[in-house]
C-alpha cells in the first residue's frame, strides 16, 4: 500500500502487513486517518493513515465499501461470502442471503443509501446480480441478463449511478449498462478491455483497466 501527502506528486510505501494480492483500498469519508484494505487472505484496518494495520476479518474479500450515508457501516464480499459491519469495521457479521464467489464487486449509491448491489462471478448457480434494499442486512438475486465471458476471476468492475439507484454499470471484458436495477443490460461502448475498476468521481464514471 502506497501513500501520498502532496496530491500524488510523490509516494512512499506504508507498512501494510501482507504481500498477498490486494483488491481494494478505501478511506473513511470523514476521517482520512482511517483506511481499509482487502486482499486475498484478509481485511485490514488502519487508524493512523497507514502507519500501522490491524487484521479485522480473515478470508478472501474482493471488494469493500462504506455505506454512503453512514460510514460506521461497511459491506464486503468474496470467496468467504458477504459480511457487514456496523461499528466502523471493528467487528463483522456474516450475511447468509448475500452472494459468495471467487470474485464479487459491490456498488452503493447516495441516490438511495438503503440499496446495496453485488455483481458476483462464479458458477451458474451463484453468479449474477444481487440486491439489498435494507442497508445490506438481506439480499435477493435479481433475474439478470448480465453476461460473463469467463474472466471474472481476473477482472470485474461494478458501479451505481450517484443520482439514480436503478442505473448500474458493469464490466468484465465487455462493458454493460442497466437502467432497471440490474434486470436488463445493454452493451455500453467503454472499450473492449479488461475492466478492473469503475468508480464515480465528481459526476464522472472513471474506469481502471
N, C-alpha and C positions, 0 to 999 in steps of 0.2 A: 504494500500500500504506500503510495507516494503522496506527498503533501506540498502545497504551495501557499505562501502567505503574501505573495506580491502579484496577485492577479494572473498567475500562471507563467510569469517570466522566468522563474527558477523553481526547482523541485528538489526535495530531499526525501529519502526513504524513511518510513516510520518503522516501528518495531512490531509490526503485525506478526503474531507468533506461529505462522504456518507457511509452508511453501506449496500447499495444495492449490489446485486450480480454483481461482476466485471467480465468483459470478456477479455479485452486486455490492456496491458501497453506497450508503445513504447517510445524509446529515440531517439531524434534527432541525426542523424549520425555524425554531425559536431559540436554539442554543447550539452554536457552532462547535462547542466542545464535545457534543455527544454524537458518536458515529456508530453505525452498524455495518458489519462486513460478513457476507455469507459466502461459503465456499463448498468444496466437495465433501467436507467432513464435519462442519460445524458452523455456528453463528457466534461471532464475537461482538462485544460492545466496548467502546472506549468512552470515557467521561472526561478525558483531558486532551482532546484534539489529536488522538492517535499516539500519544506518548506511551501509554500502557493499554493493554487489551485484556478483557476477561471473557472466557467462554461462557455462553449462556444457553446454548442448545446444541446437542450432538446429532449429527446426521448430515446428509447431502441436501442442501436447500439452494435452489437455483434462482430464487427471487425473494426480495423482502421489500415491503412498502409501508410507509406511515399512513395512517388514516388521515384524509385531507383536512379534517376539521378538528381532530383531537389527537395530537401526536403522542399521547400516552398509549394509544392503541396501535399495534403493528400487526401485519399479516405476513406470513412466509409459507412457502410450499416447495416441495421437491420430492425426492425419492422416498422420504420418510412420511409423506403425507402433508396435510395442511395444518398449520398451527396459528394461534392468535395470542397476543399479549395485550394486557390492559394496564400494565404498570411500567411502561417505557422499556420493555424488553428484559426486565429482571426475571420474570417467570413466564413460561409459555404453556399453553393448553391445546391439546390435540382437538381438531375439529373432525368428527367422524364422517360427516357428509361432504367434506372437501375432497378435491382430487388428490391423487398420488401418482407420480410418474417420474420417469428419468429426467424430463425437462418440463418445467411449468413456469409460465410467466404470469404475473399479476398486474391488473390495471385498476386504479381507483380514480375518482374524479370529484372535484369540488362542485360539479353540477348537481350531484346528489351523493353526499358522503356515506349514505347507508349502503350504497352499491359497492360490491367488490366483484370483479371479473377475474377469471383464471383461464388461461389457454394452456391445455395440457397435451403434450405429445406422449404417445405410448401405443399400446395395443389398441385394437378397435374398441374394446370394452371400456377402456379408461381414457382414451383420447377425446379431445373436443373442448367445447366452451362450457364453463361452469359459472354460475352467477349466484351471488348472495345479495339479498335486499335488507338484511338486518345487521349490517356492520361486520359481516364475516362470522357470525355465530353459526349459521347453517348455509348450505349450498345446494343448488339443484343443477342438474346438467341440462343445458339448452340443446334442443334438437337442431344442430347447426350444420350448415353446408361448407364450413371451412375445410379446405383440402390440404393435407400434409403430403409432402413429397418423399418423406422418409429420412430427412436430415435434421429432424427436430432435436435429436440428441446432441447435435453440434451447434446449431444456431436456431434461435426462436426469439421473436420480439413481439411486444403487445403494448398497446396504449389506448386510453379512453380520452375522448374529447373533454377539455375542461369546461365546455359550455353546453354540452348535450350528452346526457347519460346514455343515450342509445347509440351514439356514434363511436365505433371502435375501429382500430387499425391493427392488423396482424401481419407478420411476415416470417417466412422460413427461407426458402429460396425465392419464391414469388411473394408478392405482397397483395393484401386484400383489404377491403373496407366494408363495414356493416353499418347500416343506419337504423336497424331494428333490434338492437340489443344482442347481436350475435347470432340471430337465426339464419339470415341470408347474407352472403358475402359476394362482392363483385371484385373483379381484378382491378387493382389500383397500380398505375404505372409509376412505381417508385424505384425502378431499376431491377434487373434480374441478377441480383447479387445475394450473398449470404447476409441475412439480416440478423444482427446481434443485439441491437438496442433500438428502442423507439421511446422518445420522451417529448412531452410538450414543454416548451420554454418560451415564455413571453408571447404565447399565442401561436407559435410555430411548432410544427412537428419536426423534431430533429432525429435523424437516423444515424446509427453506427453500424458499419459493416466492414 
